[in-house]
């Protein structure tokens, strides 16, 4: 997953997990080739340069595998 909804708990609890603009505002995903928005304004872009985000995402994914018994994740981005 490369983004969350704007109502995700991390927006308030861990804003450092997200990509921000020069004003420090959390932004939607940006096309790396053009530097412009993809137009997915209904989601907030996660910043995987943040090592704490990586650890949190790994822990969340392990939960679903180990505790809920799912057999995989859909990753199509």
N, CA, C, O and CB atoms as a CASP TS submission, in Angstrom:
PFRMAT TS
TARGET T0000
AUTHOR 0000-0000-0000
METHOD Language model
MODEL 1
PARENT N/A
ATOM      1  N   UNK     1       0.829  -1.203   0.000  1.00  0.00           N
ATOM      2  CA  UNK     1       0.000   0.000   0.000  1.00  0.00           C
ATOM      3  C   UNK     1       0.866   1.256   0.000  1.00  0.00           C
ATOM      4  O   UNK     1       1.824   1.375   0.764  1.00  0.00           O
ATOM      5  CB  UNK     1      -0.939   0.004   1.214  1.00  0.00           C
ATOM      6  N   UNK     2       0.514   2.158  -0.850  1.00  0.00           N
ATOM      7  CA  UNK     2       1.305   3.389  -0.908  1.00  0.00           C
ATOM      8  C   UNK     2       0.534   4.607  -0.432  1.00  0.00           C
ATOM      9  O   UNK     2       1.023   5.733  -0.531  1.00  0.00           O
ATOM     10  CB  UNK     2       1.790   3.622  -2.313  1.00  0.00           C
ATOM     11  N   UNK     3      -0.665   4.390   0.083  1.00  0.00           N
ATOM     12  CA  UNK     3      -1.456   5.524   0.552  1.00  0.00           C
ATOM     13  C   UNK     3      -2.511   5.041   1.545  1.00  0.00           C
ATOM     14  O   UNK     3      -2.768   3.844   1.672  1.00  0.00           O
ATOM     15  CB  UNK     3      -2.124   6.262  -0.639  1.00  0.00           C
ATOM     16  N   UNK     4      -3.118   6.009   2.248  1.00  0.00           N
ATOM     17  CA  UNK     4      -4.242   5.715   3.136  1.00  0.00           C
ATOM     18  C   UNK     4      -5.341   6.724   2.838  1.00  0.00           C
ATOM     19  O   UNK     4      -5.141   7.690   2.100  1.00  0.00           O
ATOM     20  CB  UNK     4      -3.815   5.767   4.651  1.00  0.00           C
ATOM     21  N   UNK     5      -6.491   6.482   3.419  1.00  0.00           N
ATOM     22  CA  UNK     5      -7.558   7.484   3.365  1.00  0.00           C
ATOM     23  C   UNK     5      -7.197   8.651   4.278  1.00  0.00           C
ATOM     24  O   UNK     5      -6.362   8.524   5.174  1.00  0.00           O
ATOM     25  CB  UNK     5      -8.928   6.867   3.777  1.00  0.00           C
ATOM     26  N   UNK     6      -7.835   9.778   4.037  1.00  0.00           N
ATOM     27  CA  UNK     6      -7.576  10.978   4.833  1.00  0.00           C
ATOM     28  C   UNK     6      -8.092  10.841   6.264  1.00  0.00           C
ATOM     29  O   UNK     6      -7.729  11.633   7.133  1.00  0.00           O
ATOM     30  CB  UNK     6      -8.213  12.189   4.171  1.00  0.00           C
ATOM     31  N   UNK     7      -8.935   9.843   6.511  1.00  0.00           N
ATOM     32  CA  UNK     7      -9.469   9.651   7.853  1.00  0.00           C
ATOM     33  C   UNK     7      -8.709   8.567   8.633  1.00  0.00           C
ATOM     34  O   UNK     7      -9.129   8.182   9.723  1.00  0.00           O
ATOM     35  CB  UNK     7     -10.945   9.291   7.772  1.00  0.00           C
ATOM     36  N   UNK     8      -7.603   8.081   8.083  1.00  0.00           N
ATOM     37  CA  UNK     8      -6.807   7.057   8.772  1.00  0.00           C
ATOM     38  C   UNK     8      -6.233   7.647  10.064  1.00  0.00           C
ATOM     39  O   UNK     8      -5.873   8.823  10.110  1.00  0.00           O
ATOM     40  CB  UNK     8      -5.659   6.526   7.849  1.00  0.00           C
ATOM     41  N   UNK     9      -6.152   6.834  11.094  1.00  0.00           N
ATOM     42  CA  UNK     9      -5.656   7.256  12.401  1.00  0.00           C
ATOM     43  C   UNK     9      -4.226   7.807  12.319  1.00  0.00           C
ATOM     44  O   UNK     9      -3.858   8.680  13.105  1.00  0.00           O
ATOM     45  CB  UNK     9      -5.709   6.085  13.382  1.00  0.00           C
ATOM     46  N   UNK    10      -3.426   7.311  11.389  1.00  0.00           N
ATOM     47  CA  UNK    10      -2.043   7.793  11.279  1.00  0.00           C
ATOM     48  C   UNK    10      -1.965   9.266  10.897  1.00  0.00           C
ATOM     49  O   UNK    10      -0.986   9.932  11.237  1.00  0.00           O
ATOM     50  CB  UNK    10      -1.286   6.966  10.259  1.00  0.00           C
ATOM     51  N   UNK    11      -2.959   9.788  10.205  1.00  0.00           N
ATOM     52  CA  UNK    11      -2.930  11.213   9.818  1.00  0.00           C
ATOM     53  C   UNK    11      -2.735  12.079  11.058  1.00  0.00           C
ATOM     54  O   UNK    11      -1.945  13.023  11.039  1.00  0.00           O
ATOM     55  CB  UNK    11      -4.245  11.620   9.075  1.00  0.00           C
ATOM     56  N   UNK    12      -3.451  11.762  12.138  1.00  0.00           N
ATOM     57  CA  UNK    12      -3.333  12.540  13.375  1.00  0.00           C
ATOM     58  C   UNK    12      -2.215  12.032  14.271  1.00  0.00           C
ATOM     59  O   UNK    12      -1.481  12.828  14.856  1.00  0.00           O
ATOM     60  CB  UNK    12      -4.644  12.512  14.135  1.00  0.00           C
ATOM     61  N   UNK    13      -2.077  10.705  14.386  1.00  0.00           N
ATOM     62  CA  UNK    13      -1.110  10.140  15.316  1.00  0.00           C
ATOM     63  C   UNK    13       0.319  10.095  14.791  1.00  0.00           C
ATOM     64  O   UNK    13       1.269  10.171  15.570  1.00  0.00           O
ATOM     65  CB  UNK    13      -1.531   8.772  15.684  1.00  0.00           C
ATOM     66  N   UNK    14       0.479   9.970  13.468  1.00  0.00           N
ATOM     67  CA  UNK    14       1.814   9.854  12.872  1.00  0.00           C
ATOM     68  C   UNK    14       1.888  10.611  11.545  1.00  0.00           C
ATOM     69  O   UNK    14       2.108   9.991  10.504  1.00  0.00           O
ATOM     70  CB  UNK    14       2.178   8.373  12.656  1.00  0.00           C
ATOM     71  N   UNK    15       1.713  11.912  11.555  1.00  0.00           N
ATOM     72  CA  UNK    15       1.776  12.654  10.295  1.00  0.00           C
ATOM     73  C   UNK    15       3.136  12.543   9.603  1.00  0.00           C
ATOM     74  O   UNK    15       3.249  12.795   8.404  1.00  0.00           O
ATOM     75  CB  UNK    15       1.459  14.109  10.545  1.00  0.00           C
ATOM     76  N   UNK    16       4.158  12.167  10.357  1.00  0.00           N
ATOM     77  CA  UNK    16       5.495  11.990   9.775  1.00  0.00           C
ATOM     78  C   UNK    16       5.565  10.788   8.836  1.00  0.00           C
ATOM     79  O   UNK    16       6.544  10.639   8.106  1.00  0.00           O
ATOM     80  CB  UNK    16       6.528  11.833  10.881  1.00  0.00           C
ATOM     81  N   UNK    17       4.554   9.936   8.842  1.00  0.00           N
ATOM     82  CA  UNK    17       4.502   8.780   7.946  1.00  0.00           C
ATOM     83  C   UNK    17       4.133   9.179   6.514  1.00  0.00           C
ATOM     84  O   UNK    17       4.185   8.343   5.613  1.00  0.00           O
ATOM     85  CB  UNK    17       3.499   7.758   8.473  1.00  0.00           C
ATOM     86  N   UNK    18       3.768  10.418   6.298  1.00  0.00           N
ATOM     87  CA  UNK    18       3.220  10.838   5.013  1.00  0.00           C
ATOM     88  C   UNK    18       4.140  11.782   4.257  1.00  0.00           C
ATOM     89  O   UNK    18       4.958  12.492   4.842  1.00  0.00           O
ATOM     90  CB  UNK    18       1.889  11.495   5.218  1.00  0.00           C
ATOM     91  N   UNK    19       3.982  11.770   2.944  1.00  0.00           N
ATOM     92  CA  UNK    19       4.688  12.709   2.077  1.00  0.00           C
ATOM     93  C   UNK    19       4.064  14.088   2.266  1.00  0.00           C
ATOM     94  O   UNK    19       2.844  14.230   2.348  1.00  0.00           O
ATOM     95  CB  UNK    19       4.625  12.259   0.572  1.00  0.00           C
ATOM     96  N   UNK    20       4.925  15.097   2.332  1.00  0.00           N
ATOM     97  CA  UNK    20       4.440  16.465   2.553  1.00  0.00           C
ATOM     98  C   UNK    20       5.002  17.400   1.493  1.00  0.00           C
ATOM     99  O   UNK    20       6.052  17.148   0.903  1.00  0.00           O
ATOM    100  CB  UNK    20       4.827  16.965   3.965  1.00  0.00           C
ATOM    101  N   UNK    21       4.282  18.471   1.273  1.00  0.00           N
ATOM    102  CA  UNK    21       4.756  19.494   0.339  1.00  0.00           C
ATOM    103  C   UNK    21       5.696  20.455   1.063  1.00  0.00           C
ATOM    104  O   UNK    21       5.991  20.266   2.243  1.00  0.00           O
ATOM    105  CB  UNK    21       3.562  20.266  -0.288  1.00  0.00           C
ATOM    106  N   UNK    22       6.160  21.473   0.367  1.00  0.00           N
ATOM    107  CA  UNK    22       7.108  22.423   0.940  1.00  0.00           C
ATOM    108  C   UNK    22       6.522  23.220   2.109  1.00  0.00           C
ATOM    109  O   UNK    22       7.267  23.801   2.898  1.00  0.00           O
ATOM    110  CB  UNK    22       7.582  23.374  -0.131  1.00  0.00           C
ATOM    111  N   UNK    23       5.204  23.246   2.220  1.00  0.00           N
ATOM    112  CA  UNK    23       4.537  23.927   3.340  1.00  0.00           C
ATOM    113  C   UNK    23       4.354  22.999   4.544  1.00  0.00           C
ATOM    114  O   UNK    23       3.883  23.434   5.594  1.00  0.00           O
ATOM    115  CB  UNK    23       3.175  24.467   2.892  1.00  0.00           C
ATOM    116  N   UNK    24       4.727  21.712   4.393  1.00  0.00           N
ATOM    117  CA  UNK    24       4.566  20.749   5.466  1.00  0.00           C
ATOM    118  C   UNK    24       3.195  20.112   5.502  1.00  0.00           C
ATOM    119  O   UNK    24       2.835  19.478   6.494  1.00  0.00           O
ATOM    120  CB  UNK    24       4.837  21.399   6.765  1.00  0.00           C
ATOM    121  N   UNK    25       2.420  20.268   4.438  1.00  0.00           N
ATOM    122  CA  UNK    25       1.083  19.689   4.355  1.00  0.00           C
ATOM    123  C   UNK    25       1.155  18.301   3.737  1.00  0.00           C
ATOM    124  O   UNK    25       1.877  18.084   2.764  1.00  0.00           O
ATOM    125  CB  UNK    25       0.143  20.596   3.537  1.00  0.00           C
ATOM    126  N   UNK    26       0.408  17.368   4.302  1.00  0.00           N
ATOM    127  CA  UNK    26       0.321  16.024   3.736  1.00  0.00           C
ATOM    128  C   UNK    26      -0.343  16.128   2.365  1.00  0.00           C
ATOM    129  O   UNK    26      -1.306  16.872   2.180  1.00  0.00           O
ATOM    130  CB  UNK    26      -0.478  15.055   4.680  1.00  0.00           C
ATOM    131  N   UNK    27       0.191  15.366   1.407  1.00  0.00           N
ATOM    132  CA  UNK    27      -0.303  15.458   0.034  1.00  0.00           C
ATOM    133  C   UNK    27      -0.748  14.106  -0.513  1.00  0.00           C
ATOM    134  O   UNK    27      -0.448  13.054   0.051  1.00  0.00           O
ATOM    135  CB  UNK    27       0.768  16.042  -0.863  1.00  0.00           C
ATOM    136  N   UNK    28      -1.462  14.166  -1.612  1.00  0.00           N
ATOM    137  CA  UNK    28      -1.841  12.959  -2.334  1.00  0.00           C
ATOM    138  C   UNK    28      -0.641  12.474  -3.147  1.00  0.00           C
ATOM    139  O   UNK    28       0.332  13.215  -3.286  1.00  0.00           O
ATOM    140  CB  UNK    28      -3.072  13.220  -3.256  1.00  0.00           C
ATOM    141  N   UNK    29      -0.679  11.250  -3.691  1.00  0.00           N
ATOM    142  CA  UNK    29       0.468  10.709  -4.431  1.00  0.00           C
ATOM    143  C   UNK    29       0.874  11.557  -5.641  1.00  0.00           C
ATOM    144  O   UNK    29       0.040  12.104  -6.362  1.00  0.00           O
ATOM    145  CB  UNK    29       0.153   9.308  -4.891  1.00  0.00           C
ATOM    146  N   UNK    30       2.183  11.636  -5.825  1.00  0.00           N
ATOM    147  CA  UNK    30       2.777  12.415  -6.911  1.00  0.00           C
ATOM    148  C   UNK    30       3.427  11.478  -7.927  1.00  0.00           C
ATOM    149  O   UNK    30       4.076  10.501  -7.554  1.00  0.00           O
ATOM    150  CB  UNK    30       3.818  13.425  -6.358  1.00  0.00           C
ATOM    151  N   UNK    31       3.248  11.781  -9.206  1.00  0.00           N
ATOM    152  CA  UNK    31       3.902  11.039 -10.278  1.00  0.00           C
ATOM    153  C   UNK    31       5.384  11.413 -10.263  1.00  0.00           C
ATOM    154  O   UNK    31       5.714  12.579 -10.479  1.00  0.00           O
ATOM    155  CB  UNK    31       3.245  11.347 -11.678  1.00  0.00           C
ATOM    156  N   UNK    32       6.287  10.462 -10.015  1.00  0.00           N
ATOM    157  CA  UNK    32       7.708  10.794  -9.932  1.00  0.00           C
ATOM    158  C   UNK    32       8.302  11.283 -11.252  1.00  0.00           C
ATOM    159  O   UNK    32       9.311  11.989 -11.250  1.00  0.00           O
ATOM    160  CB  UNK    32       8.472   9.597  -9.461  1.00  0.00           C
ATOM    161  N   UNK    33       7.699  10.921 -12.359  1.00  0.00           N
ATOM    162  CA  UNK    33       8.215  11.349 -13.654  1.00  0.00           C
ATOM    163  C   UNK    33       7.881  12.801 -13.964  1.00  0.00           C
ATOM    164  O   UNK    33       8.666  13.499 -14.605  1.00  0.00           O
ATOM    165  CB  UNK    33       7.671  10.462 -14.743  1.00  0.00           C
ATOM    166  N   UNK    34       6.725  13.251 -13.513  1.00  0.00           N
ATOM    167  CA  UNK    34       6.300  14.620 -13.828  1.00  0.00           C
ATOM    168  C   UNK    34       6.368  15.558 -12.631  1.00  0.00           C
ATOM    169  O   UNK    34       6.399  16.778 -12.795  1.00  0.00           O
ATOM    170  CB  UNK    34       4.895  14.606 -14.367  1.00  0.00           C
ATOM    171  N   UNK    35       6.392  14.990 -11.424  1.00  0.00           N
ATOM    172  CA  UNK    35       6.374  15.814 -10.225  1.00  0.00           C
ATOM    173  C   UNK    35       5.001  16.394  -9.923  1.00  0.00           C
ATOM    174  O   UNK    35       4.857  17.236  -9.037  1.00  0.00           O
ATOM    175  CB  UNK    35       7.366  16.925 -10.360  1.00  0.00           C
ATOM    176  N   UNK    36       4.006  15.947 -10.653  1.00  0.00           N
ATOM    177  CA  UNK    36       2.645  16.451 -10.475  1.00  0.00           C
ATOM    178  C   UNK    36       1.758  15.355  -9.897  1.00  0.00           C
ATOM    179  O   UNK    36       2.087  14.171  -9.957  1.00  0.00           O
ATOM    180  CB  UNK    36       2.068  16.963 -11.814  1.00  0.00           C
ATOM    181  N   UNK    37       0.647  15.770  -9.347  1.00  0.00           N
ATOM    182  CA  UNK    37      -0.292  14.833  -8.741  1.00  0.00           C
ATOM    183  C   UNK    37      -0.853  13.868  -9.776  1.00  0.00           C
ATOM    184  O   UNK    37      -1.035  14.217 -10.942  1.00  0.00           O
ATOM    185  CB  UNK    37      -1.429  15.588  -8.059  1.00  0.00           C
ATOM    186  N   UNK    38      -1.124  12.634  -9.317  1.00  0.00           N
ATOM    187  CA  UNK    38      -1.804  11.657 -10.162  1.00  0.00           C
ATOM    188  C   UNK    38      -3.295  11.988 -10.246  1.00  0.00           C
ATOM    189  O   UNK    38      -4.003  11.479 -11.115  1.00  0.00           O
ATOM    190  CB  UNK    38      -1.594  10.223  -9.616  1.00  0.00           C
ATOM    191  N   UNK    39      -3.765  12.849  -9.331  1.00  0.00           N
ATOM    192  CA  UNK    39      -5.183  13.174  -9.272  1.00  0.00           C
ATOM    193  C   UNK    39      -5.946  12.319  -8.275  1.00  0.00           C
ATOM    194  O   UNK    39      -7.176  12.342  -8.245  1.00  0.00           O
ATOM    195  CB  UNK    39      -5.794  13.023 -10.627  1.00  0.00           C
ATOM    196  N   UNK    40      -5.218  11.564  -7.457  1.00  0.00           N
ATOM    197  CA  UNK    40      -5.849  10.719  -6.440  1.00  0.00           C
ATOM    198  C   UNK    40      -6.027  11.532  -5.163  1.00  0.00           C
ATOM    199  O   UNK    40      -5.460  11.191  -4.125  1.00  0.00           O
ATOM    200  CB  UNK    40      -5.000   9.434  -6.166  1.00  0.00           C
ATOM    201  N   UNK    41      -6.793  12.582  -5.232  1.00  0.00           N
ATOM    202  CA  UNK    41      -6.930  13.504  -4.114  1.00  0.00           C
ATOM    203  C   UNK    41      -7.719  12.930  -2.944  1.00  0.00           C
ATOM    204  O   UNK    41      -7.797  13.551  -1.884  1.00  0.00           O
ATOM    205  CB  UNK    41      -7.584  14.760  -4.582  1.00  0.00           C
ATOM    206  N   UNK    42      -8.303  11.751  -3.127  1.00  0.00           N
ATOM    207  CA  UNK    42      -9.057  11.126  -2.037  1.00  0.00           C
ATOM    208  C   UNK    42      -8.168  10.291  -1.122  1.00  0.00           C
ATOM    209  O   UNK    42      -8.671   9.673  -0.185  1.00  0.00           O
ATOM    210  CB  UNK    42     -10.164  10.257  -2.603  1.00  0.00           C
ATOM    211  N   UNK    43      -6.853  10.258  -1.371  1.00  0.00           N
ATOM    212  CA  UNK    43      -5.929   9.499  -0.535  1.00  0.00           C
ATOM    213  C   UNK    43      -4.687  10.323  -0.189  1.00  0.00           C
ATOM    214  O   UNK    43      -4.330  11.262  -0.901  1.00  0.00           O
ATOM    215  CB  UNK    43      -5.521   8.203  -1.240  1.00  0.00           C
ATOM    216  N   UNK    44      -4.040   9.953   0.917  1.00  0.00           N
ATOM    217  CA  UNK    44      -2.812  10.598   1.380  1.00  0.00           C
ATOM    218  C   UNK    44      -1.632   9.668   1.128  1.00  0.00           C
ATOM    219  O   UNK    44      -1.704   8.477   1.433  1.00  0.00           O
ATOM    220  CB  UNK    44      -2.909  10.970   2.889  1.00  0.00           C
ATOM    221  N   UNK    45      -0.552  10.202   0.576  1.00  0.00           N
ATOM    222  CA  UNK    45       0.608   9.418   0.165  1.00  0.00           C
ATOM    223  C   UNK    45       1.500   9.058   1.349  1.00  0.00           C
ATOM    224  O   UNK    45       1.882   9.927   2.133  1.00  0.00           O
ATOM    225  CB  UNK    45       1.412  10.183  -0.873  1.00  0.00           C
ATOM    226  N   UNK    46       1.829   7.777   1.475  1.00  0.00           N
ATOM    227  CA  UNK    46       2.749   7.327   2.513  1.00  0.00           C
ATOM    228  C   UNK    46       4.190   7.556   2.076  1.00  0.00           C
ATOM    229  O   UNK    46       4.521   7.408   0.899  1.00  0.00           O
ATOM    230  CB  UNK    46       2.516   5.841   2.840  1.00  0.00           C
ATOM    231  N   UNK    47       5.051   7.919   3.035  1.00  0.00           N
ATOM    232  CA  UNK    47       6.451   8.203   2.765  1.00  0.00           C
ATOM    233  C   UNK    47       7.307   7.058   3.290  1.00  0.00           C
ATOM    234  O   UNK    47       7.611   7.004   4.482  1.00  0.00           O
ATOM    235  CB  UNK    47       6.877   9.545   3.404  1.00  0.00           C
ATOM    236  N   UNK    48       7.695   6.147   2.409  1.00  0.00           N
ATOM    237  CA  UNK    48       8.483   4.983   2.811  1.00  0.00           C
ATOM    238  C   UNK    48       9.944   5.305   3.079  1.00  0.00           C
ATOM    239  O   UNK    48      10.719   4.401   3.393  1.00  0.00           O
ATOM    240  CB  UNK    48       8.398   3.928   1.754  1.00  0.00           C
ATOM    241  N   UNK    49      10.344   6.567   2.966  1.00  0.00           N
ATOM    242  CA  UNK    49      11.673   6.961   3.422  1.00  0.00           C
ATOM    243  C   UNK    49      11.724   6.960   4.952  1.00  0.00           C
ATOM    244  O   UNK    49      12.803   6.903   5.544  1.00  0.00           O
ATOM    245  CB  UNK    49      12.049   8.358   2.867  1.00  0.00           C
ATOM    246  N   UNK    50      10.558   7.023   5.582  1.00  0.00           N
ATOM    247  CA  UNK    50      10.465   7.017   7.037  1.00  0.00           C
ATOM    248  C   UNK    50      10.561   5.576   7.539  1.00  0.00           C
ATOM    249  O   UNK    50       9.680   4.759   7.269  1.00  0.00           O
ATOM    250  CB  UNK    50       9.140   7.684   7.513  1.00  0.00           C
ATOM    251  N   UNK    51      11.623   5.272   8.264  1.00  0.00           N
ATOM    252  CA  UNK    51      11.856   3.907   8.738  1.00  0.00           C
ATOM    253  C   UNK    51      10.801   3.451   9.744  1.00  0.00           C
ATOM    254  O   UNK    51      10.499   2.261   9.821  1.00  0.00           O
ATOM    255  CB  UNK    51      13.232   3.806   9.364  1.00  0.00           C
ATOM    256  N   UNK    52      10.242   4.376  10.509  1.00  0.00           N
ATOM    257  CA  UNK    52       9.189   4.011  11.456  1.00  0.00           C
ATOM    258  C   UNK    52       7.912   3.606  10.728  1.00  0.00           C
ATOM    259  O   UNK    52       7.190   2.721  11.188  1.00  0.00           O
ATOM    260  CB  UNK    52       8.904   5.173  12.412  1.00  0.00           C
ATOM    261  N   UNK    53       7.630   4.244   9.602  1.00  0.00           N
ATOM    262  CA  UNK    53       6.484   3.827   8.794  1.00  0.00           C
ATOM    263  C   UNK    53       6.709   2.405   8.297  1.00  0.00           C
ATOM    264  O   UNK    53       5.804   1.574   8.364  1.00  0.00           O
ATOM    265  CB  UNK    53       6.260   4.798   7.599  1.00  0.00           C
ATOM    266  N   UNK    54       7.888   2.126   7.807  1.00  0.00           N
ATOM    267  CA  UNK    54       8.186   0.776   7.320  1.00  0.00           C
ATOM    268  C   UNK    54       7.957  -0.272   8.405  1.00  0.00           C
ATOM    269  O   UNK    54       7.377  -1.327   8.149  1.00  0.00           O
ATOM    270  CB  UNK    54       9.629   0.700   6.819  1.00  0.00           C
ATOM    271  N   UNK    55       8.416   0.027   9.607  1.00  0.00           N
ATOM    272  CA  UNK    55       8.244  -0.909  10.718  1.00  0.00           C
ATOM    273  C   UNK    55       6.765  -1.076  11.063  1.00  0.00           C
ATOM    274  O   UNK    55       6.311  -2.192  11.310  1.00  0.00           O
ATOM    275  CB  UNK    55       9.026  -0.427  11.954  1.00  0.00           C
ATOM    276  N   UNK    56       6.022   0.011  11.081  1.00  0.00           N
ATOM    277  CA  UNK    56       4.589  -0.055  11.392  1.00  0.00           C
ATOM    278  C   UNK    56       3.836  -0.841  10.322  1.00  0.00           C
ATOM    279  O   UNK    56       2.963  -1.647  10.643  1.00  0.00           O
ATOM    280  CB  UNK    56       3.999   1.363  11.520  1.00  0.00           C
ATOM    281  N   UNK    57       4.167  -0.614   9.069  1.00  0.00           N
ATOM    282  CA  UNK    57       3.489  -1.329   7.984  1.00  0.00           C
ATOM    283  C   UNK    57       3.821  -2.817   8.043  1.00  0.00           C
ATOM    284  O   UNK    57       2.944  -3.654   7.832  1.00  0.00           O
ATOM    285  CB  UNK    57       3.890  -0.743   6.609  1.00  0.00           C
ATOM    286  N   UNK    58       5.076  -3.153   8.327  1.00  0.00           N
ATOM    287  CA  UNK    58       5.468  -4.555   8.456  1.00  0.00           C
ATOM    288  C   UNK    58       4.704  -5.218   9.596  1.00  0.00           C
ATOM    289  O   UNK    58       4.221  -6.340   9.447  1.00  0.00           O
ATOM    290  CB  UNK    58       6.985  -4.676   8.689  1.00  0.00           C
ATOM    291  N   UNK    59       4.591  -4.537  10.726  1.00  0.00           N
ATOM    292  CA  UNK    59       3.853  -5.086  11.866  1.00  0.00           C
ATOM    293  C   UNK    59       2.381  -5.282  11.522  1.00  0.00           C
ATOM    294  O   UNK    59       1.794  -6.302  11.882  1.00  0.00           O
ATOM    295  CB  UNK    59       3.989  -4.167  13.087  1.00  0.00           C
ATOM    296  N   UNK    60       1.782  -4.323  10.834  1.00  0.00           N
ATOM    297  CA  UNK    60       0.370  -4.448  10.447  1.00  0.00           C
ATOM    298  C   UNK    60       0.167  -5.619   9.489  1.00  0.00           C
ATOM    299  O   UNK    60      -0.800  -6.369   9.621  1.00  0.00           O
ATOM    300  CB  UNK    60      -0.127  -3.145   9.796  1.00  0.00           C
ATOM    301  N   UNK    61       1.061  -5.775   8.540  1.00  0.00           N
ATOM    302  CA  UNK    61       0.925  -6.864   7.574  1.00  0.00           C
ATOM    303  C   UNK    61       1.121  -8.221   8.262  1.00  0.00           C
ATOM    304  O   UNK    61       0.414  -9.181   7.957  1.00  0.00           O
ATOM    305  CB  UNK    61       1.942  -6.694   6.419  1.00  0.00           C
ATOM    306  N   UNK    62       2.074  -8.295   9.182  1.00  0.00           N
ATOM    307  CA  UNK    62       2.282  -9.538   9.929  1.00  0.00           C
ATOM    308  C   UNK    62       1.038  -9.896  10.738  1.00  0.00           C
ATOM    309  O   UNK    62       0.677 -11.069  10.836  1.00  0.00           O
ATOM    310  CB  UNK    62       3.504  -9.411  10.860  1.00  0.00           C
ATOM    311  N   UNK    63       0.385  -8.897  11.315  1.00  0.00           N
ATOM    312  CA  UNK    63      -0.847  -9.154  12.064  1.00  0.00           C
ATOM    313  C   UNK    63      -1.856  -9.887  11.186  1.00  0.00           C
ATOM    314  O   UNK    63      -2.406 -10.912  11.588  1.00  0.00           O
ATOM    315  CB  UNK    63      -1.453  -7.832  12.590  1.00  0.00           C
ATOM    316  N   UNK    64      -2.097  -9.360   9.991  1.00  0.00           N
ATOM    317  CA  UNK    64      -3.103  -9.967   9.116  1.00  0.00           C
ATOM    318  C   UNK    64      -2.721 -11.381   8.699  1.00  0.00           C
ATOM    319  O   UNK    64      -3.586 -12.245   8.560  1.00  0.00           O
ATOM    320  CB  UNK    64      -3.308  -9.107   7.880  1.00  0.00           C
ATOM    321  N   UNK    65      -1.437 -11.618   8.501  1.00  0.00           N
ATOM    322  CA  UNK    65      -0.977 -12.958   8.136  1.00  0.00           C
ATOM    323  C   UNK    65      -1.036 -13.933   9.310  1.00  0.00           C
ATOM    324  O   UNK    65      -1.538 -15.049   9.172  1.00  0.00           O
ATOM    325  CB  UNK    65       0.439 -12.891   7.603  1.00  0.00           C
ATOM    326  N   UNK    66      -0.529 -13.511  10.451  1.00  0.00           N
ATOM    327  CA  UNK    66      -0.376 -14.404  11.589  1.00  0.00           C
ATOM    328  C   UNK    66      -1.638 -14.539  12.440  1.00  0.00           C
ATOM    329  O   UNK    66      -1.934 -15.628  12.931  1.00  0.00           O
ATOM    330  CB  UNK    66       0.745 -13.926  12.443  1.00  0.00           C
ATOM    331  N   UNK    67      -2.375 -13.461  12.617  1.00  0.00           N
ATOM    332  CA  UNK    67      -3.528 -13.483  13.521  1.00  0.00           C
ATOM    333  C   UNK    67      -4.857 -13.720  12.809  1.00  0.00           C
ATOM    334  O   UNK    67      -5.772 -14.309  13.384  1.00  0.00           O
ATOM    335  CB  UNK    67      -3.599 -12.190  14.277  1.00  0.00           C
ATOM    336  N   UNK    68      -4.967 -13.273  11.582  1.00  0.00           N
ATOM    337  CA  UNK    68      -6.234 -13.389  10.864  1.00  0.00           C
ATOM    338  C   UNK    68      -6.194 -14.449   9.763  1.00  0.00           C
ATOM    339  O   UNK    68      -7.227 -14.803   9.195  1.00  0.00           O
ATOM    340  CB  UNK    68      -6.607 -12.051  10.265  1.00  0.00           C
ATOM    341  N   UNK    69      -4.999 -14.948   9.470  1.00  0.00           N
ATOM    342  CA  UNK    69      -4.862 -16.062   8.548  1.00  0.00           C
ATOM    343  C   UNK    69      -5.106 -15.753   7.078  1.00  0.00           C
ATOM    344  O   UNK    69      -5.458 -16.648   6.309  1.00  0.00           O
ATOM    345  CB  UNK    69      -5.774 -17.111   8.952  1.00  0.00           C
ATOM    346  N   UNK    70      -4.924 -14.498   6.677  1.00  0.00           N
ATOM    347  CA  UNK    70      -5.079 -14.228   5.243  1.00  0.00           C
ATOM    348  C   UNK    70      -3.917 -14.863   4.494  1.00  0.00           C
ATOM    349  O   UNK    70      -2.886 -15.162   5.097  1.00  0.00           O
ATOM    350  CB  UNK    70      -5.147 -12.692   4.958  1.00  0.00           C
ATOM    351  N   UNK    71      -4.065 -15.071   3.206  1.00  0.00           N
ATOM    352  CA  UNK    71      -3.015 -15.750   2.446  1.00  0.00           C
ATOM    353  C   UNK    71      -2.282 -14.830   1.485  1.00  0.00           C
ATOM    354  O   UNK    71      -1.506 -15.309   0.657  1.00  0.00           O
ATOM    355  CB  UNK    71      -3.603 -16.898   1.681  1.00  0.00           C
ATOM    356  N   UNK    72      -2.500 -13.538   1.567  1.00  0.00           N
ATOM    357  CA  UNK    72      -1.776 -12.621   0.705  1.00  0.00           C
ATOM    358  C   UNK    72      -2.381 -11.231   0.710  1.00  0.00           C
ATOM    359  O   UNK    72      -3.412 -10.981   1.334  1.00  0.00           O
ATOM    360  CB  UNK    72      -1.738 -13.152  -0.696  1.00  0.00           C
ATOM    361  N   UNK    73      -1.718 -10.341   0.005  1.00  0.00           N
ATOM    362  CA  UNK    73      -2.151  -8.961  -0.124  1.00  0.00           C
ATOM    363  C   UNK    73      -2.252  -8.590  -1.589  1.00  0.00           C
ATOM    364  O   UNK    73      -1.499  -9.110  -2.412  1.00  0.00           O
ATOM    365  CB  UNK    73      -1.192  -8.017   0.609  1.00  0.00           C
ATOM    366  N   UNK    74      -3.148  -7.719  -1.919  1.00  0.00           N
ATOM    367  CA  UNK    74      -3.250  -7.189  -3.273  1.00  0.00           C
ATOM    368  C   UNK    74      -2.387  -5.943  -3.354  1.00  0.00           C
ATOM    369  O   UNK    74      -2.625  -4.962  -2.650  1.00  0.00           O
ATOM    370  CB  UNK    74      -4.732  -6.877  -3.658  1.00  0.00           C
ATOM    371  N   UNK    75      -1.390  -5.990  -4.215  1.00  0.00           N
ATOM    372  CA  UNK    75      -0.477  -4.845  -4.417  1.00  0.00           C
ATOM    373  C   UNK    75      -0.444  -4.549  -5.910  1.00  0.00           C
ATOM    374  O   UNK    75       0.264  -5.211  -6.671  1.00  0.00           O
ATOM    375  CB  UNK    75       0.986  -5.144  -3.860  1.00  0.00           C
ATOM    376  N   UNK    76      -1.201  -3.568  -6.312  1.00  0.00           N
ATOM    377  CA  UNK    76      -1.317  -3.295  -7.751  1.00  0.00           C
ATOM    378  C   UNK    76      -0.897  -1.884  -8.136  1.00  0.00           C
ATOM    379  O   UNK    76      -1.287  -1.394  -9.196  1.00  0.00           O
ATOM    380  CB  UNK    76      -2.732  -3.524  -8.198  1.00  0.00           C
ATOM    381  N   UNK    77      -0.121  -1.234  -7.307  1.00  0.00           N
ATOM    382  CA  UNK    77       0.292   0.116  -7.620  1.00  0.00           C
ATOM    383  C   UNK    77       1.743   0.093  -8.085  1.00  0.00           C
ATOM    384  O   UNK    77       2.304   1.141  -8.406  1.00  0.00           O
ATOM    385  CB  UNK    77       0.111   1.047  -6.400  1.00  0.00           C
TER
END
